[in-house]
Amino acid sequence: MNTKKVILALVIVFLGFWMFTDPNGLADAASAGAEQAWVLAQQLFTAIIDFVGALT
């Protein structure tokens, strides 16, 4: 349990440091990550639709 708290604290400190030193870089990284997550979600749902369609 303590390890999870330490890792969470380190991530928060890292993101806070990144936000104050390079806010544009953090925004670009967040935007790129969200865009990639959306593409992966679209691919997943397309694969599920194709699978269900192949069952019938």
mmCIF file of the N, C-alpha and C atoms, coordinates in Angstrom:
data_MODEL
# 
_entry.id   MODEL 
# 
loop_
_atom_site.group_PDB 
_atom_site.id 
_atom_site.type_symbol 
_atom_site.label_atom_id 
_atom_site.label_alt_id 
_atom_site.label_comp_id 
_atom_site.label_asym_id 
_atom_site.label_entity_id 
_atom_site.label_seq_id 
_atom_site.pdbx_PDB_ins_code 
_atom_site.Cartn_x 
_atom_site.Cartn_y 
_atom_site.Cartn_z 
_atom_site.occupancy 
_atom_site.B_iso_or_equiv 
_atom_site.pdbx_formal_charge 
_atom_site.auth_seq_id 
_atom_site.auth_comp_id 
_atom_site.auth_asym_id 
_atom_site.auth_atom_id 
_atom_site.pdbx_PDB_model_num 
ATOM 1   N N  . MET A 1 1  ? 0.824   -1.190  0.000   1.00 0.00 ? 1  MET A N  1 
ATOM 2   C CA . MET A 1 1  ? 0.000   0.000   0.000   1.00 0.00 ? 1  MET A CA 1 
ATOM 3   C C  . MET A 1 1  ? 0.869   1.254   0.000   1.00 0.00 ? 1  MET A C  1 
ATOM 4   N N  . ASN A 1 2  ? 1.942   1.250   0.765   1.00 0.00 ? 2  ASN A N  1 
ATOM 5   C CA . ASN A 1 2  ? 2.811   2.414   0.827   1.00 0.00 ? 2  ASN A CA 1 
ATOM 6   C C  . ASN A 1 2  ? 3.517   2.649   -0.493  1.00 0.00 ? 2  ASN A C  1 
ATOM 7   N N  . THR A 1 3  ? 3.838   1.581   -1.208  1.00 0.00 ? 3  THR A N  1 
ATOM 8   C CA . THR A 1 3  ? 4.509   1.721   -2.496  1.00 0.00 ? 3  THR A CA 1 
ATOM 9   C C  . THR A 1 3  ? 3.606   2.446   -3.488  1.00 0.00 ? 3  THR A C  1 
ATOM 10  N N  . LYS A 1 4  ? 2.333   2.138   -3.476  1.00 0.00 ? 4  LYS A N  1 
ATOM 11  C CA . LYS A 1 4  ? 1.393   2.811   -4.377  1.00 0.00 ? 4  LYS A CA 1 
ATOM 12  C C  . LYS A 1 4  ? 1.325   4.299   -4.068  1.00 0.00 ? 4  LYS A C  1 
ATOM 13  N N  . LYS A 1 5  ? 1.338   4.642   -2.794  1.00 0.00 ? 5  LYS A N  1 
ATOM 14  C CA . LYS A 1 5  ? 1.283   6.048   -2.402  1.00 0.00 ? 5  LYS A CA 1 
ATOM 15  C C  . LYS A 1 5  ? 2.541   6.787   -2.823  1.00 0.00 ? 5  LYS A C  1 
ATOM 16  N N  . VAL A 1 6  ? 3.685   6.138   -2.688  1.00 0.00 ? 6  VAL A N  1 
ATOM 17  C CA . VAL A 1 6  ? 4.945   6.754   -3.079  1.00 0.00 ? 6  VAL A CA 1 
ATOM 18  C C  . VAL A 1 6  ? 4.981   6.963   -4.585  1.00 0.00 ? 6  VAL A C  1 
ATOM 19  N N  . ILE A 1 7  ? 4.563   5.967   -5.338  1.00 0.00 ? 7  ILE A N  1 
ATOM 20  C CA . ILE A 1 7  ? 4.555   6.090   -6.799  1.00 0.00 ? 7  ILE A CA 1 
ATOM 21  C C  . ILE A 1 7  ? 3.584   7.179   -7.233  1.00 0.00 ? 7  ILE A C  1 
ATOM 22  N N  . LEU A 1 8  ? 2.405   7.230   -6.630  1.00 0.00 ? 8  LEU A N  1 
ATOM 23  C CA . LEU A 1 8  ? 1.435   8.277   -6.949  1.00 0.00 ? 8  LEU A CA 1 
ATOM 24  C C  . LEU A 1 8  ? 2.001   9.659   -6.635  1.00 0.00 ? 8  LEU A C  1 
ATOM 25  N N  . ALA A 1 9  ? 2.660   9.794   -5.497  1.00 0.00 ? 9  ALA A N  1 
ATOM 26  C CA . ALA A 1 9  ? 3.261   11.078  -5.126  1.00 0.00 ? 9  ALA A CA 1 
ATOM 27  C C  . ALA A 1 9  ? 4.350   11.480  -6.119  1.00 0.00 ? 9  ALA A C  1 
ATOM 28  N N  . LEU A 1 10 ? 5.176   10.529  -6.545  1.00 0.00 ? 10 LEU A N  1 
ATOM 29  C CA . LEU A 1 10 ? 6.219   10.824  -7.522  1.00 0.00 ? 10 LEU A CA 1 
ATOM 30  C C  . LEU A 1 10 ? 5.632   11.258  -8.866  1.00 0.00 ? 10 LEU A C  1 
ATOM 31  N N  . VAL A 1 11 ? 4.567   10.602  -9.289  1.00 0.00 ? 11 VAL A N  1 
ATOM 32  C CA . VAL A 1 11 ? 3.914   10.986  -10.545 1.00 0.00 ? 11 VAL A CA 1 
ATOM 33  C C  . VAL A 1 11 ? 3.346   12.393  -10.443 1.00 0.00 ? 11 VAL A C  1 
ATOM 34  N N  . ILE A 1 12 ? 2.715   12.706  -9.322  1.00 0.00 ? 12 ILE A N  1 
ATOM 35  C CA . ILE A 1 12 ? 2.138   14.039  -9.138  1.00 0.00 ? 12 ILE A CA 1 
ATOM 36  C C  . ILE A 1 12 ? 3.230   15.103  -9.114  1.00 0.00 ? 12 ILE A C  1 
ATOM 37  N N  . VAL A 1 13 ? 4.325   14.820  -8.419  1.00 0.00 ? 13 VAL A N  1 
ATOM 38  C CA . VAL A 1 13 ? 5.438   15.771  -8.373  1.00 0.00 ? 13 VAL A CA 1 
ATOM 39  C C  . VAL A 1 13 ? 6.029   15.955  -9.767  1.00 0.00 ? 13 VAL A C  1 
ATOM 40  N N  . PHE A 1 14 ? 6.194   14.858  -10.496 1.00 0.00 ? 14 PHE A N  1 
ATOM 41  C CA . PHE A 1 14 ? 6.741   14.947  -11.853 1.00 0.00 ? 14 PHE A CA 1 
ATOM 42  C C  . PHE A 1 14 ? 5.837   15.779  -12.756 1.00 0.00 ? 14 PHE A C  1 
ATOM 43  N N  . LEU A 1 15 ? 4.526   15.520  -12.719 1.00 0.00 ? 15 LEU A N  1 
ATOM 44  C CA . LEU A 1 15 ? 3.602   16.282  -13.557 1.00 0.00 ? 15 LEU A CA 1 
ATOM 45  C C  . LEU A 1 15 ? 3.560   17.750  -13.150 1.00 0.00 ? 15 LEU A C  1 
ATOM 46  N N  . GLY A 1 16 ? 3.614   18.019  -11.863 1.00 0.00 ? 16 GLY A N  1 
ATOM 47  C CA . GLY A 1 16 ? 3.648   19.399  -11.400 1.00 0.00 ? 16 GLY A CA 1 
ATOM 48  C C  . GLY A 1 16 ? 4.908   20.109  -11.865 1.00 0.00 ? 16 GLY A C  1 
ATOM 49  N N  . PHE A 1 17 ? 6.058   19.440  -11.757 1.00 0.00 ? 17 PHE A N  1 
ATOM 50  C CA . PHE A 1 17 ? 7.310   20.022  -12.235 1.00 0.00 ? 17 PHE A CA 1 
ATOM 51  C C  . PHE A 1 17 ? 7.251   20.283  -13.726 1.00 0.00 ? 17 PHE A C  1 
ATOM 52  N N  . TRP A 1 18 ? 6.714   19.318  -14.472 1.00 0.00 ? 18 TRP A N  1 
ATOM 53  C CA . TRP A 1 18 ? 6.599   19.463  -15.921 1.00 0.00 ? 18 TRP A CA 1 
ATOM 54  C C  . TRP A 1 18 ? 5.668   20.616  -16.270 1.00 0.00 ? 18 TRP A C  1 
ATOM 55  N N  . MET A 1 19 ? 4.576   20.766  -15.513 1.00 0.00 ? 19 MET A N  1 
ATOM 56  C CA . MET A 1 19 ? 3.611   21.825  -15.782 1.00 0.00 ? 19 MET A CA 1 
ATOM 57  C C  . MET A 1 19 ? 4.248   23.202  -15.591 1.00 0.00 ? 19 MET A C  1 
ATOM 58  N N  . PHE A 1 20 ? 5.095   23.352  -14.578 1.00 0.00 ? 20 PHE A N  1 
ATOM 59  C CA . PHE A 1 20 ? 5.704   24.653  -14.317 1.00 0.00 ? 20 PHE A CA 1 
ATOM 60  C C  . PHE A 1 20 ? 6.896   24.934  -15.213 1.00 0.00 ? 20 PHE A C  1 
ATOM 61  N N  . THR A 1 21 ? 7.608   23.898  -15.667 1.00 0.00 ? 21 THR A N  1 
ATOM 62  C CA . THR A 1 21 ? 8.792   24.130  -16.487 1.00 0.00 ? 21 THR A CA 1 
ATOM 63  C C  . THR A 1 21 ? 8.482   24.152  -17.977 1.00 0.00 ? 21 THR A C  1 
ATOM 64  N N  . ASP A 1 22 ? 7.506   23.366  -18.422 1.00 0.00 ? 22 ASP A N  1 
ATOM 65  C CA . ASP A 1 22 ? 7.184   23.301  -19.852 1.00 0.00 ? 22 ASP A CA 1 
ATOM 66  C C  . ASP A 1 22 ? 5.695   23.023  -20.044 1.00 0.00 ? 22 ASP A C  1 
ATOM 67  N N  . PRO A 1 23 ? 4.843   24.025  -19.791 1.00 0.00 ? 23 PRO A N  1 
ATOM 68  C CA . PRO A 1 23 ? 3.402   23.770  -19.898 1.00 0.00 ? 23 PRO A CA 1 
ATOM 69  C C  . PRO A 1 23 ? 2.952   23.431  -21.316 1.00 0.00 ? 23 PRO A C  1 
ATOM 70  N N  . ASN A 1 24 ? 3.594   24.006  -22.322 1.00 0.00 ? 24 ASN A N  1 
ATOM 71  C CA . ASN A 1 24 ? 3.215   23.681  -23.706 1.00 0.00 ? 24 ASN A CA 1 
ATOM 72  C C  . ASN A 1 24 ? 3.563   22.239  -24.053 1.00 0.00 ? 24 ASN A C  1 
ATOM 73  N N  . GLY A 1 25 ? 4.688   21.766  -23.565 1.00 0.00 ? 25 GLY A N  1 
ATOM 74  C CA . GLY A 1 25 ? 5.070   20.377  -23.797 1.00 0.00 ? 25 GLY A CA 1 
ATOM 75  C C  . GLY A 1 25 ? 4.112   19.409  -23.131 1.00 0.00 ? 25 GLY A C  1 
ATOM 76  N N  . LEU A 1 26 ? 3.679   19.741  -21.919 1.00 0.00 ? 26 LEU A N  1 
ATOM 77  C CA . LEU A 1 26 ? 2.713   18.896  -21.218 1.00 0.00 ? 26 LEU A CA 1 
ATOM 78  C C  . LEU A 1 26 ? 1.382   18.880  -21.956 1.00 0.00 ? 26 LEU A C  1 
ATOM 79  N N  . ALA A 1 27 ? 0.955   20.046  -22.437 1.00 0.00 ? 27 ALA A N  1 
ATOM 80  C CA . ALA A 1 27 ? -0.305  20.118  -23.181 1.00 0.00 ? 27 ALA A CA 1 
ATOM 81  C C  . ALA A 1 27 ? -0.218  19.321  -24.479 1.00 0.00 ? 27 ALA A C  1 
ATOM 82  N N  . ASP A 1 28 ? 0.905   19.417  -25.162 1.00 0.00 ? 28 ASP A N  1 
ATOM 83  C CA . ASP A 1 28 ? 1.093   18.651  -26.401 1.00 0.00 ? 28 ASP A CA 1 
ATOM 84  C C  . ASP A 1 28 ? 1.083   17.147  -26.130 1.00 0.00 ? 28 ASP A C  1 
ATOM 85  N N  . ALA A 1 29 ? 1.750   16.737  -25.056 1.00 0.00 ? 29 ALA A N  1 
ATOM 86  C CA . ALA A 1 29 ? 1.790   15.316  -24.712 1.00 0.00 ? 29 ALA A CA 1 
ATOM 87  C C  . ALA A 1 29 ? 0.402   14.803  -24.326 1.00 0.00 ? 29 ALA A C  1 
ATOM 88  N N  . ALA A 1 30 ? -0.343  15.605  -23.574 1.00 0.00 ? 30 ALA A N  1 
ATOM 89  C CA . ALA A 1 30 ? -1.698  15.201  -23.180 1.00 0.00 ? 30 ALA A CA 1 
ATOM 90  C C  . ALA A 1 30 ? -2.604  15.113  -24.401 1.00 0.00 ? 30 ALA A C  1 
ATOM 91  N N  . SER A 1 31 ? -2.462  16.063  -25.307 1.00 0.00 ? 31 SER A N  1 
ATOM 92  C CA . SER A 1 31 ? -3.269  16.052  -26.527 1.00 0.00 ? 31 SER A CA 1 
ATOM 93  C C  . SER A 1 31 ? -2.938  14.839  -27.390 1.00 0.00 ? 31 SER A C  1 
ATOM 94  N N  . ALA A 1 32 ? -1.664  14.557  -27.548 1.00 0.00 ? 32 ALA A N  1 
ATOM 95  C CA . ALA A 1 32 ? -1.262  13.401  -28.351 1.00 0.00 ? 32 ALA A CA 1 
ATOM 96  C C  . ALA A 1 32 ? -1.730  12.098  -27.700 1.00 0.00 ? 32 ALA A C  1 
ATOM 97  N N  . GLY A 1 33 ? -1.644  12.020  -26.377 1.00 0.00 ? 33 GLY A N  1 
ATOM 98  C CA . GLY A 1 33 ? -2.103  10.817  -25.676 1.00 0.00 ? 33 GLY A CA 1 
ATOM 99  C C  . GLY A 1 33 ? -3.597  10.609  -25.814 1.00 0.00 ? 33 GLY A C  1 
ATOM 100 N N  . ALA A 1 34 ? -4.360  11.697  -25.703 1.00 0.00 ? 34 ALA A N  1 
ATOM 101 C CA . ALA A 1 34 ? -5.812  11.595  -25.849 1.00 0.00 ? 34 ALA A CA 1 
ATOM 102 C C  . ALA A 1 34 ? -6.179  11.202  -27.280 1.00 0.00 ? 34 ALA A C  1 
ATOM 103 N N  . GLU A 1 35 ? -5.466  11.759  -28.239 1.00 0.00 ? 35 GLU A N  1 
ATOM 104 C CA . GLU A 1 35 ? -5.739  11.419  -29.640 1.00 0.00 ? 35 GLU A CA 1 
ATOM 105 C C  . GLU A 1 35 ? -5.445  9.943   -29.904 1.00 0.00 ? 35 GLU A C  1 
ATOM 106 N N  . GLN A 1 36 ? -4.339  9.447   -29.367 1.00 0.00 ? 36 GLN A N  1 
ATOM 107 C CA . GLN A 1 36 ? -4.002  8.036   -29.553 1.00 0.00 ? 36 GLN A CA 1 
ATOM 108 C C  . GLN A 1 36 ? -5.008  7.132   -28.862 1.00 0.00 ? 36 GLN A C  1 
ATOM 109 N N  . ALA A 1 37 ? -5.479  7.524   -27.685 1.00 0.00 ? 37 ALA A N  1 
ATOM 110 C CA . ALA A 1 37 ? -6.493  6.739   -26.981 1.00 0.00 ? 37 ALA A CA 1 
ATOM 111 C C  . ALA A 1 37 ? -7.778  6.678   -27.795 1.00 0.00 ? 37 ALA A C  1 
ATOM 112 N N  . TRP A 1 38 ? -8.159  7.781   -28.432 1.00 0.00 ? 38 TRP A N  1 
ATOM 113 C CA . TRP A 1 38 ? -9.364  7.813   -29.258 1.00 0.00 ? 38 TRP A CA 1 
ATOM 114 C C  . TRP A 1 38 ? -9.212  6.887   -30.465 1.00 0.00 ? 38 TRP A C  1 
ATOM 115 N N  . VAL A 1 39 ? -8.047  6.906   -31.102 1.00 0.00 ? 39 VAL A N  1 
ATOM 116 C CA . VAL A 1 39 ? -7.799  6.035   -32.255 1.00 0.00 ? 39 VAL A CA 1 
ATOM 117 C C  . VAL A 1 39 ? -7.876  4.568   -31.825 1.00 0.00 ? 39 VAL A C  1 
ATOM 118 N N  . LEU A 1 40 ? -7.278  4.246   -30.686 1.00 0.00 ? 40 LEU A N  1 
ATOM 119 C CA . LEU A 1 40 ? -7.336  2.862   -30.201 1.00 0.00 ? 40 LEU A CA 1 
ATOM 120 C C  . LEU A 1 40 ? -8.755  2.438   -29.853 1.00 0.00 ? 40 LEU A C  1 
ATOM 121 N N  . ALA A 1 41 ? -9.545  3.348   -29.282 1.00 0.00 ? 41 ALA A N  1 
ATOM 122 C CA . ALA A 1 41 ? -10.941 3.029   -28.973 1.00 0.00 ? 41 ALA A CA 1 
ATOM 123 C C  . ALA A 1 41 ? -11.726 2.776   -30.258 1.00 0.00 ? 41 ALA A C  1 
ATOM 124 N N  . GLN A 1 42 ? -11.493 3.579   -31.283 1.00 0.00 ? 42 GLN A N  1 
ATOM 125 C CA . GLN A 1 42 ? -12.170 3.366   -32.562 1.00 0.00 ? 42 GLN A CA 1 
ATOM 126 C C  . GLN A 1 42 ? -11.798 2.021   -33.161 1.00 0.00 ? 42 GLN A C  1 
ATOM 127 N N  . GLN A 1 43 ? -10.528 1.660   -33.084 1.00 0.00 ? 43 GLN A N  1 
ATOM 128 C CA . GLN A 1 43 ? -10.091 0.372   -33.623 1.00 0.00 ? 43 GLN A CA 1 
ATOM 129 C C  . GLN A 1 43 ? -10.711 -0.788  -32.842 1.00 0.00 ? 43 GLN A C  1 
ATOM 130 N N  . LEU A 1 44 ? -10.799 -0.634  -31.534 1.00 0.00 ? 44 LEU A N  1 
ATOM 131 C CA . LEU A 1 44 ? -11.407 -1.678  -30.711 1.00 0.00 ? 44 LEU A CA 1 
ATOM 132 C C  . LEU A 1 44 ? -12.870 -1.879  -31.078 1.00 0.00 ? 44 LEU A C  1 
ATOM 133 N N  . PHE A 1 45 ? -13.627 -0.792  -31.176 1.00 0.00 ? 45 PHE A N  1 
ATOM 134 C CA . PHE A 1 45 ? -15.043 -0.925  -31.493 1.00 0.00 ? 45 PHE A CA 1 
ATOM 135 C C  . PHE A 1 45 ? -15.261 -1.442  -32.919 1.00 0.00 ? 45 PHE A C  1 
ATOM 136 N N  . THR A 1 46 ? -14.405 -1.051  -33.841 1.00 0.00 ? 46 THR A N  1 
ATOM 137 C CA . THR A 1 46 ? -14.502 -1.587  -35.203 1.00 0.00 ? 46 THR A CA 1 
ATOM 138 C C  . THR A 1 46 ? -14.241 -3.096  -35.199 1.00 0.00 ? 46 THR A C  1 
ATOM 139 N N  . ALA A 1 47 ? -13.259 -3.525  -34.428 1.00 0.00 ? 47 ALA A N  1 
ATOM 140 C CA . ALA A 1 47 ? -12.956 -4.959  -34.338 1.00 0.00 ? 47 ALA A CA 1 
ATOM 141 C C  . ALA A 1 47 ? -14.115 -5.714  -33.696 1.00 0.00 ? 47 ALA A C  1 
ATOM 142 N N  . ILE A 1 48 ? -14.735 -5.142  -32.667 1.00 0.00 ? 48 ILE A N  1 
ATOM 143 C CA . ILE A 1 48 ? -15.879 -5.796  -32.029 1.00 0.00 ? 48 ILE A CA 1 
ATOM 144 C C  . ILE A 1 48 ? -17.044 -5.903  -33.007 1.00 0.00 ? 48 ILE A C  1 
ATOM 145 N N  . ILE A 1 49 ? -17.313 -4.851  -33.756 1.00 0.00 ? 49 ILE A N  1 
ATOM 146 C CA . ILE A 1 49 ? -18.414 -4.849  -34.747 1.00 0.00 ? 49 ILE A CA 1 
ATOM 147 C C  . ILE A 1 49 ? -18.132 -5.901  -35.815 1.00 0.00 ? 49 ILE A C  1 
ATOM 148 N N  . ASP A 1 50 ? -16.887 -5.970  -36.286 1.00 0.00 ? 50 ASP A N  1 
ATOM 149 C CA . ASP A 1 50 ? -16.532 -6.964  -37.304 1.00 0.00 ? 50 ASP A CA 1 
ATOM 150 C C  . ASP A 1 50 ? -16.681 -8.385  -36.744 1.00 0.00 ? 50 ASP A C  1 
ATOM 151 N N  . PHE A 1 51 ? -16.283 -8.594  -35.497 1.00 0.00 ? 51 PHE A N  1 
ATOM 152 C CA . PHE A 1 51 ? -16.406 -9.915  -34.873 1.00 0.00 ? 51 PHE A CA 1 
ATOM 153 C C  . PHE A 1 51 ? -17.855 -10.327 -34.743 1.00 0.00 ? 51 PHE A C  1 
ATOM 154 N N  . VAL A 1 52 ? -18.691 -9.433  -34.251 1.00 0.00 ? 52 VAL A N  1 
ATOM 155 C CA . VAL A 1 52 ? -20.113 -9.757  -34.086 1.00 0.00 ? 52 VAL A CA 1 
ATOM 156 C C  . VAL A 1 52 ? -20.759 -9.982  -35.445 1.00 0.00 ? 52 VAL A C  1 
ATOM 157 N N  . GLY A 1 53 ? -20.358 -9.190  -36.433 1.00 0.00 ? 53 GLY A N  1 
ATOM 158 C CA . GLY A 1 53 ? -20.889 -9.372  -37.776 1.00 0.00 ? 53 GLY A CA 1 
ATOM 159 C C  . GLY A 1 53 ? -20.476 -10.700 -38.378 1.00 0.00 ? 53 GLY A C  1 
ATOM 160 N N  . ALA A 1 54 ? -19.281 -11.172 -38.040 1.00 0.00 ? 54 ALA A N  1 
ATOM 161 C CA . ALA A 1 54 ? -18.831 -12.455 -38.562 1.00 0.00 ? 54 ALA A CA 1 
ATOM 162 C C  . ALA A 1 54 ? -19.537 -13.629 -37.902 1.00 0.00 ? 54 ALA A C  1 
ATOM 163 N N  . LEU A 1 55 ? -20.084 -13.426 -36.727 1.00 0.00 ? 55 LEU A N  1 
ATOM 164 C CA . LEU A 1 55 ? -20.797 -14.500 -36.039 1.00 0.00 ? 55 LEU A CA 1 
ATOM 165 C C  . LEU A 1 55 ? -22.139 -14.825 -36.712 1.00 0.00 ? 55 LEU A C  1 
ATOM 166 N N  . THR A 1 56 ? -22.737 -13.832 -37.352 1.00 0.00 ? 56 THR A N  1 
ATOM 167 C CA . THR A 1 56 ? -24.051 -14.055 -37.943 1.00 0.00 ? 56 THR A CA 1 
ATOM 168 C C  . THR A 1 56 ? -23.966 -14.564 -39.359 1.00 0.00 ? 56 THR A C  1 
# 
